[in-house]
Each structure stands twice: as C-alpha cells, then as structure tokens.
Amino acid sequence: MSHELKSRIKFALKIAVAAALIYFLLHTGLLKVGSLKELLNLQTVAIALILVGINLVMLNWRWYWLLKSRGFMVSFGQTFVLYLIGVFFNYALPSSVGGDVVKAYYLAREQKNRRVEAVLSVLIDRVLGLYSLLMLSLISVVWDFEFVQSNPQIRWMAFLCGVLAFVMSVCLLIGFSTRIDRALRITQTLRKIPKFHKIVEVFEAMQMFGKQRSAIFLSILVSLVAQTVSIIFFAFVGSALGAHISFPAYMFCVPIGFVAMALPIAPAGVGVGQVAFLFLFHAYAKDSGDVGASAITAFQLALLVWGLVGAIFYVRYKSPMPLNEIADAS
C-alpha cells in the first residue's frame, strides 16, 4: 500500500469519526441545530469573526516573536500568511499531516540554512500554546477553588491538568537548559549513537531558543491573552444563547477542551471538540444545555472562514510570487 493511499485512508477515517460524533450529538439532541440558527445574525457573526481573527493574530504574534528572537528575517505579514495557510490545511489536507507541518515546510523552504530551527519553531510554538492552556486552567482552579474541591469530576480534571503542567514544565526546562543538558549528559550520550545525530541537532536548536528567556516568557504571556480571547468568544456565544454560566466555568472548560481537540482524531478537532466541550460544561454547569457544543461549532465555523482566506493565500503562494509580495498584497 502506497504512502499516499495510507494518508487518504487515515483522512477518510478521521472524517468518518467526525461525522459519527456530530451525528450522535444531533440525533440525541445534545447539539441542537436551533441553537446554531440563533447565532446566524449579522451582528453575532461579525463579532464572532472578529474575536477569532484577534485570536489568530495573537497566536501568530507568538510564533513571529519566537522567530524574531532567533534572528529570522521574517515579517509579521509573512508569518500570518503561513498561519492562515496552516488553518486551512487543518481542515482540508487529504492526509495525516496537519497545518503545523505545512507551516514548517514552507518556512524551512524559505530558510534553507536554518531548516531545523525553522521546523522546531513551529513545534515550540504549539507546545507553548498547550502549556498556556494548562496554566489558564490552573488559574481558574485557584479562582474557584471551593467549587473545584466540591465537584469530584472537576477535581479529577484539575488534578490531571496539574500533572500535565508539571510534566511539561520539567520537559521544557530540560529541553531549553544547556546547564541541565550538561549535567545529565543528554546530547553527549546521543552523539555516541550514530543514527541519533538529527535528535542532537533538535536538542541544540531547542537550547538556542531556550537562551531567549524573555522571548519564551512573552510568548507564554501572549498565548494566555490569545486564549483569554477564545474564552470571551465562548462567553459571548453563551450569552447570545441566553445561558447563565459563571466566567470561571468558561476559564476552566475552554482551555481543557482545546487541549482535548489537539488529539489528531478528526480534522481540526471537529466532532471531538463538540463531545469534549459538551462534557466539560455539563460537568461544571449542569444547566449549560448545549452551549459547549454550540460554541465550539461556532468557533470552528469562524475559524473555517479564516481558513478559506488562507486557501486564497495558498493558491497564490503556489505561484512563483514570493511570500513577501503575497504579504504586501494582502
């Protein structure tokens, strides 16, 4: 079986999983079409697109700042073009490769002398994004600690978030620190293994990023702001649907829901996100109805609109027109 055929089969399976989950939610009434119809007015759609657009701009700024801290000659417009192309491919790529890989590919093609760092910047950007989601969830736990303690389901999820945040903190500390690397002799040991030279390159490149501590700190800070915008989006949709849900509930459920969507089970997390957010909101606020499922559906639809803008950029990017000219034309 060829690699292309395997990729198409995997993509078809992901589509099937997404379709099955959506059908289940609609069939059982856990996701109501009527709720989505309530959101279909000019003012709500415009605000939704603006909020998702702000979120994307902030997330792109995080990646752009990481690249600039390492001296990459890129503009904010150039990275934003690639970010939107990545969003498009999260929905449309007929293979098991995600939008992050597409971004990494095109950036590496532009930065031929620093390909490892270029690719690693995309990975670090995603990891810092997940890390900030966990941090935001833990902040909400502190904010509404009494409720978390009184709810067994939420308490267990909070504990899991704490464990994941701790593990990621340790991994980032080891990966970014040359001092710890020397103490543990990680790269020194890997160099002795002939086929691990690429892994050594990755470790060394990651340590170069780690030296830019202010950039890492600012990237996490920007990511927290971006995720807060996402939380505001969910709160806005909840308000539009007439739901009465506390803001700490949004702060806890939204970040964890996005972490769950990071699992590569369905294209752009469609279906998985609906189930995850429905469960999370019901666990935190039993009278939330289908707000969680409806809000993530609205978010994904708004994201898809921005992804279609990325599709336009992609078509132009495939032409001989250089990336900087595409960004200038936009």
C-alpha positions as MATLAB code, in Angstrom:
seq = 'MSHELKSRIKFALKIAVAAALIYFLLHTGLLKVGSLKELLNLQTVAIALILVGINLVMLNWRWYWLLKSRGFMVSFGQTFVLYLIGVFFNYALPSSVGGDVVKAYYLAREQKNRRVEAVLSVLIDRVLGLYSLLMLSLISVVWDFEFVQSNPQIRWMAFLCGVLAFVMSVCLLIGFSTRIDRALRITQTLRKIPKFHKIVEVFEAMQMFGKQRSAIFLSILVSLVAQTVSIIFFAFVGSALGAHISFPAYMFCVPIGFVAMALPIAPAGVGVGQVAFLFLFHAYAKDSGDVGASAITAFQLALLVWGLVGAIFYVRYKSPMPLNEIADAS';
ca = [
       0.000    0.000    0.000;
       1.461    3.358   -1.054;
       2.068    6.190    1.402;
      -0.447    8.394   -0.448;
      -3.152    5.720   -0.203;
      -2.467    5.258    3.534;
      -2.752    9.012    4.044;
      -6.074    9.121    2.209;
      -7.421    6.194    4.249;
      -6.391    7.875    7.515;
      -8.037   11.110    6.437;
     -11.210    9.228    5.446;
     -11.273    7.564    8.879;
     -10.903   10.946   10.583;
     -13.785   12.306    8.521;
     -15.851    9.253    9.477;
     -15.104    9.741   13.185;
     -16.025   13.433   12.997;
     -19.243   12.684   11.092;
     -20.222    9.893   13.514;
     -19.704   12.122   16.560;
     -21.666   15.008   15.045;
     -24.490   12.645   14.010;
     -24.625   11.198   17.523;
     -24.863   14.648   19.102;
     -27.575   15.783   16.694;
     -29.522   12.518   16.918;
     -29.560   12.552   20.724;
     -30.386   16.258   20.876;
     -27.170   17.112   22.718;
     -26.332   19.531   19.885;
     -29.323   21.460   18.585;
     -29.440   22.987   15.114;
     -31.809   25.576   16.535;
     -29.056   26.904   18.819;
     -26.784   27.496   15.838;
     -29.594   29.225   13.940;
     -29.959   31.676   16.826;
     -26.376   32.769   16.186;
     -26.962   33.429   12.481;
     -27.434   37.173   12.517;
     -25.119   39.828   11.127;
     -24.011   41.280   14.467;
     -23.241   37.911   16.096;
     -21.414   36.576   13.039;
     -19.358   39.761   12.710;
     -18.325   39.738   16.391;
     -17.509   36.017   16.192;
     -15.258   36.523   13.147;
     -13.537   39.497   14.784;
     -12.849   37.593   18.029;
     -11.453   34.569   16.179;
      -9.415   36.918   13.983;
      -7.920   38.598   17.067;
      -7.144   35.161   18.482;
      -5.293   34.187   15.286;
      -3.359   37.460   15.214;
      -2.204   36.913   18.795;
      -1.226   33.294   18.142;
       0.700   34.356   15.052;
       2.434   37.069   17.088;
       3.619   34.353   19.476;
       5.242   32.424   16.620;
       6.583   35.594   14.996;
       8.202   36.680   18.259;
       9.907   33.298   18.657;
      11.330   33.566   15.140;
      12.472   37.169   15.575;
      14.183   36.309   18.868;
      16.369   33.893   16.908;
      17.143   36.413   14.189;
      14.907   35.033   11.427;
      14.356   37.637    8.708;
      10.578   37.407    8.514;
       7.807   39.971    8.791;
       4.589   39.714   10.767;
       2.661   39.623    7.486;
       4.724   36.711    6.182;
       4.152   34.572    9.262;
       0.436   35.480    9.328;
       0.084   34.276    5.733;
       1.641   30.944    6.747;
      -0.543   30.783    9.859;
      -3.727   31.152    7.826;
      -2.478   28.562    5.325;
      -1.945   26.234    8.290;
      -5.514   26.859    9.477;
      -6.790   25.964    6.002;
      -4.822   22.718    5.914;
      -6.090   21.730    9.363;
      -9.470   21.362    7.644;
      -8.619   20.443    4.078;
      -5.400   18.458    3.872;
      -6.179   14.961    2.474;
      -3.548   13.201    4.576;
      -2.455   12.659    8.163;
      -0.260   15.778    8.047;
      -1.529   18.805    9.956;
      -1.380   22.513    9.288;
       1.653   22.862   11.573;
       3.680   20.613    9.289;
       2.647   22.675    6.269;
       3.771   25.867    8.040;
       7.059   24.229    8.978;
       7.592   23.018    5.406;
       7.120   26.412    3.805;
       9.152   28.258    6.432;
      12.002   25.731    6.100;
      11.877   26.185    2.336;
      12.337   29.924    2.809;
      15.064   29.452    5.456;
      17.271   26.866    3.745;
      20.286   27.441    6.005;
      18.297   27.099    9.240;
      15.769   24.398    8.467;
      15.990   22.598   11.823;
      15.364   25.818   13.765;
      12.564   26.803   11.386;
      10.751   23.499   11.859;
      11.408   23.489   15.600;
       9.912   26.976   15.949;
       6.529   25.567   14.864;
       6.796   22.718   17.387;
       7.823   25.042   20.232;
       5.000   27.408   19.297;
       2.466   24.576   19.592;
       3.963   23.268   22.859;
       3.906   26.728   24.452;
       0.304   27.055   23.315;
      -0.693   23.818   25.052;
       1.313   24.818   28.109;
      -0.513   28.141   28.375;
      -3.873   26.346   28.099;
      -2.970   24.208   31.104;
      -1.755   27.268   33.023;
      -5.031   29.060   32.339;
      -6.989   26.061   33.596;
      -4.961   26.018   36.816;
      -5.566   29.747   37.291;
      -9.300   29.062   37.107;
      -8.891   26.297   39.709;
      -7.347   28.785   42.145;
     -10.029   31.338   41.289;
     -12.907   28.962   42.037;
     -11.108   26.533   44.359;
     -14.065   25.800   46.665;
     -16.268   24.699   43.780;
     -13.494   22.573   42.248;
     -12.985   20.845   45.596;
     -16.686   20.098   45.910;
     -17.067   18.596   42.433;
     -15.400   15.154   42.024;
     -15.295   15.271   38.203;
     -13.829   18.767   38.056;
     -11.414   17.974   40.899;
     -10.083   14.972   38.972;
      -9.663   17.019   35.779;
      -7.912   19.772   37.736;
      -5.512   17.199   39.189;
      -4.812   15.824   35.704;
      -4.144   19.342   34.406;
      -1.730   19.914   37.261;
       0.163   16.699   36.484;
       0.370   17.530   32.766;
       1.521   21.074   33.525;
       4.233   19.735   35.853;
       5.446   17.190   33.273;
       5.536   19.837   30.544;
       7.406   22.232   32.863;
      10.079   19.607   33.514;
      10.380   18.718   29.816;
      10.662   22.376   28.771;
      13.229   23.033   31.488;
      15.358   20.093   30.321;
      14.967   20.940   26.645;
      15.742   24.657   26.978;
      18.575   24.483   29.523;
      22.169   23.874   28.421;
      23.196   23.596   32.074;
      20.795   20.717   32.742;
      21.817   19.127   29.447;
      25.458   19.147   30.507;
      24.598   17.805   33.954;
      22.508   14.938   32.548;
      24.819   14.475   29.532;
      21.875   14.104   27.190;
      23.395   15.366   23.933;
      26.761   13.882   24.869;
      25.137   10.452   25.123;
      23.060   10.883   21.970;
      26.145   11.807   19.922;
      27.539    8.362   20.600;
      24.558    6.795   18.795;
      25.170    7.073   15.006;
      21.523    7.386   13.924;
      20.632    9.979   16.559;
      22.524   12.919   15.054;
      19.248   14.563   13.954;
      17.929   14.376   17.518;
      21.123   16.071   18.717;
      20.502   18.877   16.193;
      16.986   19.298   17.566;
      18.252   19.461   21.167;
      20.887   22.019   20.263;
      18.397   24.125   18.317;
      15.934   23.979   21.214;
      18.630   25.160   23.606;
      19.260   28.135   21.324;
      15.602   29.077   21.689;
      15.906   28.497   25.431;
      18.572   31.182   25.680;
      15.931   33.724   24.656;
      14.186   33.610   28.020;
      12.386   36.909   27.581;
      11.002   35.682   24.247;
       9.750   32.454   25.823;
       8.141   34.371   28.678;
       6.473   36.845   26.318;
       5.293   34.014   24.067;
       3.545   32.360   27.014;
       2.079   35.702   28.068;
       0.756   36.420   24.562;
      -0.628   32.897   24.412;
      -2.533   33.487   27.662;
      -4.021   36.647   26.172;
      -4.967   34.783   22.971;
      -6.665   32.016   24.929;
      -8.499   34.604   27.013;
      -9.934   35.955   23.753;
     -11.153   32.414   22.990;
     -12.801   32.271   26.409;
     -14.501   35.609   25.718;
     -15.764   34.114   22.432;
     -17.378   31.209   24.296;
     -18.849   33.559   26.898;
     -20.240   35.723   24.085;
     -21.889   32.719   22.416;
     -23.252   31.551   25.765;
     -24.751   34.993   26.378;
     -26.223   35.068   22.856;
     -27.922   31.735   23.602;
     -29.283   33.049   26.899;
     -27.160   30.783   29.110;
     -26.213   31.806   32.653;
     -22.756   30.328   33.199;
     -20.104   31.750   35.510;
     -16.907   33.099   33.965;
     -14.706   30.683   35.987;
     -16.593   27.849   34.266;
     -15.559   29.229   30.881;
     -11.982   29.726   32.125;
     -11.734   26.098   33.178;
     -13.667   24.340   30.406;
     -12.433   26.194   27.313;
      -8.666   25.605   27.746;
      -9.125   21.908   28.607;
     -11.486   21.488   25.677;
      -8.853   22.870   23.313;
      -6.244   20.530   24.794;
      -8.578   17.597   24.039;
      -9.019   18.864   20.480;
      -5.249   18.713   19.966;
      -5.560   14.921   19.698;
      -5.297   14.051   15.958;
      -8.553   12.086   15.829;
     -10.566   14.264   13.454;
      -9.810   17.144   11.050;
      -9.471   20.389   13.041;
     -10.969   18.609   16.068;
     -14.453   18.555   14.527;
     -16.697   16.174   16.467;
     -14.093   15.635   19.182;
     -14.427   19.262   20.250;
     -18.218   19.042   20.409;
     -18.119   15.983   22.685;
     -15.304   17.371   24.850;
     -16.896   20.777   25.412;
     -20.331   19.286   25.996;
     -18.935   17.002   28.705;
     -16.817   19.734   30.307;
     -19.602   22.296   30.503;
     -22.082   19.746   31.830;
     -19.561   18.708   34.493;
     -19.006   22.321   35.593;
     -22.509   23.712   34.988;
     -25.191   21.035   34.683;
     -27.760   23.503   33.357;
     -25.482   24.691   30.489;
     -27.511   22.803   27.879;
     -25.718   22.558   24.551;
     -23.720   25.785   24.996;
     -20.368   23.962   24.961;
     -21.096   22.046   21.759;
     -22.732   25.030   20.037;
     -19.934   27.437   20.992;
     -17.131   25.221   19.691;
     -19.122   24.613   16.500;
     -19.452   28.376   16.030;
     -15.733   28.777   16.768;
     -14.809   26.119   14.196;
     -17.050   27.697   11.567;
     -15.485   31.119   12.156;
     -12.053   29.504   12.015;
     -13.015   27.835    8.744;
     -13.848   31.246    7.253;
     -10.359   32.454    8.156;
      -9.008   29.175    6.785;
     -10.632   29.951    3.434;
      -8.677   33.221    3.435;
      -5.625   31.026    3.984;
      -6.685   28.935    0.987;
      -6.538   32.056   -1.191;
      -3.049   32.796    0.082;
      -2.058   29.182   -0.554;
      -3.165   29.325   -4.193;
      -1.119   32.470   -4.651;
       1.779   31.020   -2.676;
       1.970   28.049   -5.020;
       2.601   30.512   -7.863;
       6.093   31.966   -8.476;
       5.075   35.035   -6.489;
       7.415   35.320   -3.434;
       5.965   35.134    0.077;
       6.848   38.737    0.945;
       4.925   40.004   -2.101;
       1.864   37.983   -1.099;
       2.013   39.503    2.404;
       2.427   43.006    0.939;
      -0.501   42.448   -1.427;
      -2.704   41.392    1.488;
];
